[in-house]
Amino acid sequence: MKKLEKLNVTYKVDRHADRKISILNIIYIFVICGFIGWLFEVIFCYFKFGYFMNRGMIFGPFCSIYGFGGVILYLLFYNVKNVPNNIPYTFITSAILLGAFELLSGIILKYVFNLEMWNYDGEFLEILNYTTVPILIGWGILGTIYIYLIQPILLKIISLIPIGIVKRLAIIMVCIYIVDLGISTFHINLNPEVLYKMVNPNI
């Protein structure tokens, strides 16, 4: 009887093991979402402008804003059960928070760093130039799909990798990102036309 109770307690602990915030999960989600976002941007620009281009500010295949977006969703929904009743909450919260993050990022880049990576001035239902109502809806849809489909798969894959390998890879990825970010920032400061071309791919 005691053995059965012990097994039951272990099962309950394991069942909720993925409902704890993990620094390793944050690092992997940041990197994977940054890569997925970069891939999405590259494909979108190819179909829109007819040629491939690097849409990230760093040399590597990575868009930081998508990485931060993935981390925000992870921190917000890590303890939310993936049940149908939570879909409206997930959709609305994702739309508001990710839209606000995009808006705030655009404003900070413009008025603090004098950079303008995007601008929706004149577009349908734009909000302060750096987001729009249709984009908010898009963020809500993407956030919901991510929380219910993509994030559980990512966390499951990470959990299957031996912890020693997971930690080493996390350290390597963080170091690569920091070095790439530093070199890329220095390169853009020396060559402002690189950023201008990135922001205006149709020119």
C-alpha positions in Angstrom: 0.0 0.0 0.0 2.8 2.4 0.9 4.6 1.5 -2.3 1.5 2.4 -4.3 1.1 5.7 -2.5 4.7 6.5 -3.2 4.2 5.8 -6.9 1.1 8.0 -6.9 3.0 10.9 -5.3 5.8 10.6 -7.8 3.3 10.5 -10.7 1.7 13.7 -9.5 5.0 15.5 -9.1 6.1 14.4 -12.6 2.8 15.4 -14.1 3.4 19.0 -13.0 7.1 19.1 -13.5 6.6 21.1 -16.7 4.6 23.7 -14.8 7.7 25.3 -13.3 9.7 28.2 -14.8 13.1 26.9 -16.0 16.0 29.1 -17.1 17.0 26.5 -19.5 13.5 26.4 -21.1 13.7 30.2 -21.4 17.0 30.1 -23.2 15.8 27.4 -25.6 12.5 29.1 -26.3 14.2 32.4 -26.9 16.6 30.9 -29.4 14.1 28.6 -31.2 11.4 31.3 -31.4 14.0 33.8 -32.6 14.9 31.4 -35.4 11.3 30.6 -36.3 10.5 34.4 -36.4 13.5 35.0 -38.7 12.5 32.2 -41.0 8.9 33.6 -41.2 10.2 37.1 -41.9 12.6 35.9 -44.7 9.9 33.8 -46.4 7.4 36.7 -46.1 9.8 39.2 -47.6 10.7 36.8 -50.4 7.1 36.5 -51.5 6.5 40.2 -51.1 9.8 41.6 -52.7 11.0 38.6 -54.8 14.4 38.0 -53.2 16.0 36.5 -50.0 17.4 38.8 -47.3 18.5 38.6 -43.7 15.7 40.1 -41.6 17.5 40.0 -38.3 19.8 42.7 -37.0 22.5 40.1 -36.2 24.5 38.0 -38.7 23.0 34.7 -37.5 19.5 33.5 -38.5 17.7 35.2 -35.6 15.1 37.9 -34.9 15.3 39.0 -31.2 11.8 40.4 -31.0 10.3 36.9 -31.7 12.6 35.4 -29.2 11.4 37.8 -26.5 7.8 37.2 -27.6 8.2 33.5 -27.1 9.7 34.1 -23.6 6.8 36.4 -22.7 4.3 33.7 -23.7 6.2 31.1 -21.8 6.3 33.1 -18.6 2.7 34.1 -18.9 1.2 30.7 -19.8 3.6 28.2 -18.3 1.0 27.2 -15.7 -2.1 27.5 -17.9 -3.9 24.2 -18.7 -4.3 23.7 -22.4 -8.1 23.2 -22.4 -10.7 24.7 -24.8 -12.1 27.0 -22.1 -8.8 28.8 -21.9 -8.6 29.6 -25.7 -10.4 32.9 -25.5 -8.3 34.0 -22.6 -5.1 32.9 -24.4 -6.1 34.7 -27.6 -7.0 38.0 -25.9 -4.0 38.1 -23.6 -1.6 37.2 -26.4 -3.1 39.9 -28.7 -2.8 42.6 -26.0 0.6 41.7 -24.6 2.4 40.9 -27.8 0.8 43.9 -29.5 1.9 46.2 -26.6 5.4 44.7 -26.8 5.6 45.4 -30.5 4.3 48.9 -30.0 6.7 49.6 -27.1 9.6 48.2 -28.9 8.9 50.4 -31.9 8.6 53.5 -29.8 11.8 52.8 -27.8 13.8 52.1 -31.0 12.6 55.3 -32.6 12.8 57.8 -29.7 15.7 56.3 -27.7 18.0 54.7 -30.3 16.8 56.8 -33.3 16.0 53.6 -35.3 12.8 52.8 -37.1 12.6 49.1 -38.0 8.9 49.2 -38.9 6.2 51.8 -39.4 2.5 51.2 -40.1 1.5 54.9 -40.5 -1.5 55.2 -42.8 -2.4 51.5 -42.6 -5.9 50.3 -41.6 -6.6 50.9 -37.8 -3.0 51.7 -37.0 -2.0 52.4 -33.4 0.7 55.0 -32.8 2.4 53.9 -36.1 4.0 50.8 -34.6 1.1 48.3 -34.6 -2.4 47.9 -36.0 -5.7 46.2 -34.9 -5.3 43.5 -37.6 -1.8 42.8 -36.4 -3.1 42.5 -32.8 -5.5 39.9 -34.0 -2.7 38.1 -35.8 -0.6 38.1 -32.6 -3.6 36.6 -30.8 -3.9 33.8 -33.3 -0.1 33.1 -33.4 0.1 33.2 -29.6 -2.8 30.8 -29.2 -1.3 28.4 -31.8 2.1 28.6 -30.1 0.8 28.0 -26.6 -1.4 25.1 -27.6 0.7 23.4 -30.3 4.3 24.6 -30.6 5.4 25.2 -27.0 4.3 21.8 -25.6 6.3 20.1 -28.4 9.4 22.3 -27.7 9.3 21.6 -24.0 8.8 17.9 -24.6 11.8 17.7 -26.9 13.9 19.6 -24.4 12.9 17.3 -21.6 14.0 14.2 -23.7 17.6 15.6 -24.1 20.1 14.6 -21.3 20.4 17.4 -18.8 24.1 17.7 -19.3 23.8 18.2 -23.0 21.0 20.7 -22.5 23.1 22.8 -20.2 26.1 22.8 -22.4 24.1 23.7 -25.5 22.4 26.5 -23.6 25.7 28.0 -22.6 27.1 27.7 -26.2 23.9 29.4 -27.6 24.0 32.2 -25.2 27.7 32.9 -25.9 27.1 32.8 -29.7 24.2 35.2 -29.4 26.1 37.7 -27.2 29.2 37.7 -29.5 27.0 37.9 -32.6 25.0 40.8 -31.1 28.1 42.7 -30.2 29.8 42.2 -33.6 26.5 43.0 -35.5 25.9 46.2 -33.5 29.4 47.4 -34.2 29.0 46.5 -37.9 25.7 48.5 -38.2 27.2 51.5 -36.4 30.0 51.6 -39.0 27.6 50.9 -41.9 24.3 52.6 -41.3 23.2 51.7 -44.9 23.0 48.0 -43.8 20.2 48.9 -41.4 18.5 51.2 -43.9 18.4 48.4 -46.4 17.0 46.1 -43.8 14.2 48.5 -42.9 13.5 49.4 -46.6 13.8 46.1 -48.5 11.8 47.4 -51.4 14.4 50.1 -52.3 
